[in-house]
Amino acid sequence: MDQQFTNKIQAFLAIESPTDAQIIEGATLLLQCSPQRERGIYNSTLRRPQHMLPWIRTDLRKFLDIRNRGLTTAEVKKYNDETLKLVEETLATVPEDVAEEEAADAPTPSTTQLRLGKRADHDTLPDNIKALWMKNAERWKRMRALHTQLALLIAKPDYAPCDGNELCYQLRQLDTDLRNDYQRYDAWQPAPEKPVEEQVADNVKAIQKARTAISRGLAREEQTEETLQKLQEAVNTLMTLKQTLKPDTLERLRGLGISVNEQG
């Protein structure tokens, strides 16, 4: 990839109000990107430079994006084809939270469109794992919209792979994220319970750490929001583990505004 040529494209696109001569230089860059496809824009630019500026900028941005991703013309077509195959596989399986009217006419590589159901234990999963499902339903709808947009683009008689590469890039990112999150959702399992002896040892360490934090915290001459928060967390740990505190310690903590809810 010729970085010097890429730099020339970037430099042209950075010019806010190019002169006629600069616009013709931009059209020349475009012609070098695609001699056959861009010949018409180049010829029109020679006659009406300012009129053709929007078209030159639009097409140069497409080629710049492609070059920044390090793709050749042949690789762009391959990338687009691979992306379409992956995306159509994904769109063939509709998350159950997507309404039927939203999934109507979605592209399917087979004759049967499948509905992807949630895990049987979905409602008992942690919130961050349940959120993966809803996030993927929204991704699916976004992919459906972009795929429709791409299909309309491809249907144009003058379509070239560079025209659809940016949409394919967005679709590939969405598809990758969707597949990764489904894998996380499907594979999640609760952490195995620790043996009783190990749990007791962990609790002892937590109690010792919390008591030390309270002792050091109360010894401070000045308190800050951060130190008070640490005191509160230490007290919460002791209360959760059903520990007691001396009356004078409780009085000092409450004097600092620490909430102490002793377990019954």
C-alpha positions in Angstrom: 0.0 0.0 0.0 1.5 3.3 -1.1 1.4 5.5 2.1 2.5 8.6 0.2 -0.6 8.3 -2.1 -2.8 7.8 0.9 -1.3 11.0 2.4 -2.2 12.9 -0.7 -5.8 11.8 -0.5 -6.0 12.9 3.2 -4.4 16.2 2.4 -7.0 16.9 -0.3 -9.9 16.0 1.9 -8.6 18.3 4.6 -8.9 21.4 2.3 -12.1 23.2 3.2 -12.5 25.4 0.1 -10.3 24.0 -2.7 -9.6 25.9 -5.9 -10.6 24.6 -9.3 -7.0 23.5 -9.8 -7.0 21.6 -6.5 -10.3 20.0 -7.3 -8.9 18.7 -10.6 -6.0 17.3 -8.6 -8.5 15.5 -6.4 -10.2 14.1 -9.4 -6.9 12.9 -10.7 -6.3 11.1 -7.4 -9.7 9.5 -7.8 -8.9 8.4 -11.3 -5.8 6.8 -10.0 -7.8 4.8 -7.5 -10.1 3.4 -10.1 -9.3 4.4 -13.8 -12.4 2.8 -15.3 -15.0 3.6 -12.7 -14.0 7.2 -12.0 -13.3 8.3 -15.6 -16.7 10.0 -16.0 -16.3 12.0 -12.8 -12.8 13.1 -13.9 -14.0 14.3 -17.3 -16.9 16.2 -15.8 -14.5 17.8 -13.3 -12.4 19.2 -16.1 -15.5 21.1 -17.3 -17.2 22.0 -13.9 -14.7 21.5 -11.0 -16.8 23.2 -8.2 -20.0 21.3 -9.3 -18.2 17.9 -9.0 -16.5 18.6 -5.7 -19.1 16.7 -3.5 -18.8 13.6 -5.7 -15.0 13.7 -5.6 -15.0 14.0 -1.8 -17.5 11.2 -1.3 -15.7 8.7 -3.5 -12.2 9.6 -2.2 -13.4 9.1 1.4 -14.5 5.5 0.4 -11.1 4.8 -1.0 -9.4 6.3 2.0 -11.3 4.2 4.4 -10.4 1.1 2.4 -6.7 2.1 2.2 -6.6 2.8 6.0 -7.9 -0.8 6.5 -5.0 -2.0 4.4 -7.2 -3.6 1.7 -6.5 -3.9 -2.0 -9.3 -3.8 -4.6 -9.4 -7.6 -4.8 -9.4 -7.9 -1.0 -12.3 -5.5 -0.8 -14.5 -7.8 -2.9 -13.4 -10.9 -0.9 -14.1 -9.1 2.4 -17.5 -8.0 1.2 -18.5 -11.4 0.0 -17.3 -13.1 3.2 -19.2 -10.5 5.3 -22.5 -11.0 3.4 -22.3 -14.8 3.9 -21.7 -14.4 7.6 -24.4 -11.7 8.0 -27.1 -13.7 6.1 -26.4 -16.7 8.3 -26.9 -14.5 11.4 -30.0 -12.9 10.0 -31.5 -16.3 9.3 -31.9 -16.9 13.0 -34.1 -14.3 14.7 -33.9 -13.6 18.5 -37.3 -14.3 20.0 -37.6 -10.8 21.3 -37.6 -9.4 17.7 -41.2 -8.9 16.6 -42.4 -10.9 13.6 -43.0 -7.8 11.5 -39.4 -6.6 12.1 -38.1 -10.0 11.0 -40.3 -10.3 7.9 -38.4 -10.9 4.6 -35.1 -11.1 6.4 -32.5 -12.8 4.2 -32.1 -16.5 4.8 -29.6 -18.9 3.2 -32.1 -21.7 3.7 -35.9 -21.9 3.2 -36.6 -21.9 6.9 -36.2 -19.0 9.2 -35.4 -20.1 12.8 -36.3 -18.4 16.1 -33.5 -18.3 18.6 -34.8 -18.9 22.1 -33.5 -17.8 25.5 -31.9 -20.2 28.0 -34.4 -22.0 30.2 -32.8 -20.3 33.2 -32.7 -16.8 31.6 -34.7 -15.1 34.4 -32.3 -16.3 37.1 -29.1 -15.2 35.3 -27.1 -12.2 36.5 -28.2 -8.9 35.0 -25.0 -8.5 33.0 -25.5 -11.9 31.3 -29.2 -11.3 30.7 -28.3 -7.9 29.1 -26.2 -9.7 26.5 -29.5 -11.2 25.1 -31.3 -7.9 24.8 -28.1 -6.2 23.3 -28.0 -8.9 20.7 -31.6 -8.5 19.8 -30.9 -4.8 19.1 -27.7 -5.7 17.2 -29.8 -8.1 15.0 -32.2 -5.3 14.1 -29.4 -2.9 13.3 -27.8 -5.6 11.1 -31.1 -6.1 9.3 -31.4 -2.4 8.6 -27.8 -2.1 7.3 -28.2 -5.3 5.2 -31.3 -3.8 3.5 -29.4 -0.6 2.9 -26.5 -2.6 1.4 -28.9 -4.6 -0.8 -30.3 -1.4 -2.3 -26.8 -0.2 -3.0 -25.8 -3.5 -4.7 -28.8 -3.3 -6.9 -27.7 -0.1 -8.5 -26.3 -0.6 -12.1 -23.0 1.2 -11.3 -22.3 -0.5 -8.0 -18.7 -1.4 -7.2 -17.4 -3.2 -4.1 -15.8 -0.1 -2.8 -19.3 1.5 -2.5 -20.5 -1.2 -0.1 -17.3 -1.7 1.9 -18.1 0.8 4.7 -21.5 -0.9 5.3 -19.8 -4.3 5.2 -17.3 -3.1 7.7 -20.0 -2.0 10.1 -21.9 -5.3 9.5 -18.8 -7.4 10.2 -18.2 -5.6 13.5 -21.8 -6.1 14.6 -21.8 -9.7 13.5 -18.5 -10.4 15.4 -19.8 -8.7 18.6 -23.2 -10.6 18.3 -21.5 -14.0 17.9 -19.1 -13.4 20.8 -21.9 -12.3 23.1 -24.1 -15.3 22.2 -21.1 -17.5 23.1 -20.7 -15.7 26.4 -24.5 -16.0 27.1 -24.7 -19.7 26.2 -21.5 -20.6 28.1 -22.1 -18.8 31.4 -22.2 -21.0 34.4 -22.4 -20.0 38.1 -19.1 -20.2 40.0 -18.8 -23.5 41.8 -19.4 -23.2 45.6 -16.2 -23.3 47.7 -15.7 -26.1 50.2 -16.9 -25.1 53.7 -13.3 -25.0 55.0 -12.2 -22.7 52.3 -15.2 -20.4 52.7 -14.6 -20.2 56.5 -10.9 -19.3 55.9 -12.0 -16.6 53.4 -14.5 -15.2 56.0 -11.9 -15.1 58.7 -9.6 -13.1 56.4 -12.4 -10.7 55.5 -13.3 -10.1 59.2 -9.7 -9.4 60.1 -9.3 -7.0 57.2 -12.5 -5.2 58.1 -11.6 -4.8 61.7 -8.1 -3.5 60.8 -9.7 -1.0 58.4 -12.1 0.2 61.1 -9.3 0.6 63.7 -7.1 2.6 61.3 -10.0 4.6 60.0 -11.1 5.7 63.5 -7.6 6.6 64.3 -7.5 9.3 61.6 -7.7 12.9 62.8 -9.5 14.0 59.7 -12.0 12.1 57.6 -12.7 12.5 53.9 -15.5 11.1 51.7 -13.2 8.4 50.6 -12.1 7.3 54.1 -15.7 7.4 55.4 -16.7 5.2 52.4 -14.0 2.7 53.4 -15.2 2.6 57.0 -18.8 2.0 55.8 -17.6 -0.9 53.6 -15.7 -2.4 56.4 -18.7 -2.2 58.7 -21.0 -3.7 56.1 -18.6 -6.6 55.8 -18.8 -7.3 59.5 -22.5 -7.0 59.6 -23.0 -9.3 56.7 -20.8 -11.9 58.4 -22.8 -11.4 61.6 -20.0 -9.9 63.7 -20.3 -7.6 66.7 -18.5 -4.4 67.6 -17.8 -2.9 71.0 -20.3 -0.3 72.2 -17.8 2.5 72.2 -16.7 1.6 68.6 -20.3 1.7 67.5 -20.8 5.1 69.1 -17.7 6.5 67.4 -18.8 5.1 64.0 -22.3 6.5 64.3 -20.8 9.8 65.3 -19.1 9.9 61.9 -22.4 9.2 60.2 -21.6 5.5 59.5 -24.7 3.3 59.2 -24.6 0.3 61.4 -27.4 -2.3 61.0 -26.6 -5.0 63.5 -27.8 -8.5 62.6 -30.4 -10.0 64.8 
